[in-house]
Amino acid sequence: MRVDKFLKVSRIIKRRTVAREAGDQGRVLLNGKAVKPSAEVNPGDILQVEFGNHISRYRVLKVEATTTRQGAQELVEELQDV
């Protein structure tokens, strides 16, 4: 699944256009590398998203095309930096 769509489905970013813009601006990293919105996401990948001054990291647990609000929480695990 594309990064921009995954960010929307997992509800990390609420709108796909915003997710696409973040990818175009280099604020989305997949496994440590800046990626375009069309990059493929797979289970086990690490996503890093910059929101202003805040950086969030997530581990992709599973990839689904659609999900409910509760199911979206099961798609990713938020990682804490030590």
TORKOL-4160 file (C-alpha; in steps of 0.2 Angstrom, whole numbers, padded with zeros to 4 digits, m for minus):
82
<pt num="1" X="0000" Y="0000" Z="0000"/>
<pt num="2" X="0006" Y="0018" Z="m0004"/>
<pt num="3" X="0013" Y="0028" Z="0011"/>
<pt num="4" X="0000" Y="0042" Z="0009"/>
<pt num="5" X="m0014" Y="0030" Z="0009"/>
<pt num="6" X="m0008" Y="0021" Z="0024"/>
<pt num="7" X="m0005" Y="0037" Z="0034"/>
<pt num="8" X="m0024" Y="0041" Z="0031"/>
<pt num="9" X="m0031" Y="0023" Z="0034"/>
<pt num="10" X="m0020" Y="0022" Z="0050"/>
<pt num="11" X="m0027" Y="0039" Z="0055"/>
<pt num="12" X="m0009" Y="0046" Z="0058"/>
<pt num="13" X="m0014" Y="0060" Z="0046"/>
<pt num="14" X="m0032" Y="0063" Z="0044"/>
<pt num="15" X="m0032" Y="0068" Z="0025"/>
<pt num="16" X="m0023" Y="0059" Z="0011"/>
<pt num="17" X="m0019" Y="0076" Z="0003"/>
<pt num="18" X="m0010" Y="0082" Z="0018"/>
<pt num="19" X="m0001" Y="0065" Z="0019"/>
<pt num="20" X="0004" Y="0067" Z="0001"/>
<pt num="21" X="0011" Y="0085" Z="0004"/>
<pt num="22" X="0021" Y="0079" Z="0019"/>
<pt num="23" X="0029" Y="0065" Z="0008"/>
<pt num="24" X="0033" Y="0078" Z="m0006"/>
<pt num="25" X="0041" Y="0089" Z="0007"/>
<pt num="26" X="0052" Y="0075" Z="0014"/>
<pt num="27" X="0044" Y="0075" Z="0031"/>
<pt num="28" X="0040" Y="0056" Z="0030"/>
<pt num="29" X="0054" Y="0043" Z="0032"/>
<pt num="30" X="0052" Y="0025" Z="0029"/>
<pt num="31" X="0065" Y="0014" Z="0037"/>
<pt num="32" X="0076" Y="0030" Z="0039"/>
<pt num="33" X="0075" Y="0036" Z="0021"/>
<pt num="34" X="0064" Y="0050" Z="0014"/>
<pt num="35" X="0051" Y="0043" Z="0003"/>
<pt num="36" X="0039" Y="0049" Z="m0010"/>
<pt num="37" X="0020" Y="0047" Z="m0006"/>
<pt num="38" X="0020" Y="0032" Z="m0019"/>
<pt num="39" X="0032" Y="0021" Z="m0009"/>
<pt num="40" X="0026" Y="0004" Z="m0003"/>
<pt num="41" X="0023" Y="0001" Z="0016"/>
<pt num="42" X="0025" Y="m0017" Z="0022"/>
<pt num="43" X="0023" Y="m0025" Z="0040"/>
<pt num="44" X="0038" Y="m0022" Z="0050"/>
<pt num="45" X="0043" Y="m0005" Z="0042"/>
<pt num="46" X="0047" Y="0010" Z="0053"/>
<pt num="47" X="0038" Y="0026" Z="0048"/>
<pt num="48" X="0044" Y="0043" Z="0055"/>
<pt num="49" X="0033" Y="0058" Z="0052"/>
<pt num="50" X="0037" Y="0076" Z="0056"/>
<pt num="51" X="0023" Y="0087" Z="0063"/>
<pt num="52" X="0031" Y="0104" Z="0065"/>
<pt num="53" X="0044" Y="0102" Z="0079"/>
<pt num="54" X="0037" Y="0085" Z="0084"/>
<pt num="55" X="0043" Y="0069" Z="0077"/>
<pt num="56" X="0033" Y="0053" Z="0079"/>
<pt num="57" X="0039" Y="0036" Z="0075"/>
<pt num="58" X="0028" Y="0021" Z="0071"/>
<pt num="59" X="0031" Y="0002" Z="0068"/>
<pt num="60" X="0019" Y="m0005" Z="0054"/>
<pt num="61" X="0010" Y="m0020" Z="0062"/>
<pt num="62" X="m0001" Y="m0024" Z="0047"/>
<pt num="63" X="m0008" Y="m0016" Z="0031"/>
<pt num="64" X="m0026" Y="m0015" Z="0027"/>
<pt num="65" X="m0035" Y="m0005" Z="0013"/>
<pt num="66" X="m0049" Y="0000" Z="0025"/>
<pt num="67" X="m0053" Y="m0001" Z="0043"/>
<pt num="68" X="m0063" Y="0005" Z="0057"/>
<pt num="69" X="m0058" Y="0018" Z="0070"/>
<pt num="70" X="m0054" Y="0005" Z="0083"/>
<pt num="71" X="m0045" Y="m0006" Z="0069"/>
<pt num="72" X="m0034" Y="0008" Z="0064"/>
<pt num="73" X="m0025" Y="0007" Z="0081"/>
<pt num="74" X="m0020" Y="m0010" Z="0077"/>
<pt num="75" X="m0011" Y="m0006" Z="0061"/>
<pt num="76" X="0003" Y="0003" Z="0070"/>
<pt num="77" X="0013" Y="0004" Z="0086"/>
<pt num="78" X="0020" Y="0020" Z="0092"/>
<pt num="79" X="0038" Y="0019" Z="0096"/>
<pt num="80" X="0046" Y="0029" Z="0111"/>
<pt num="81" X="0064" Y="0035" Z="0109"/>
<pt num="82" X="0075" Y="0030" Z="0123"/>
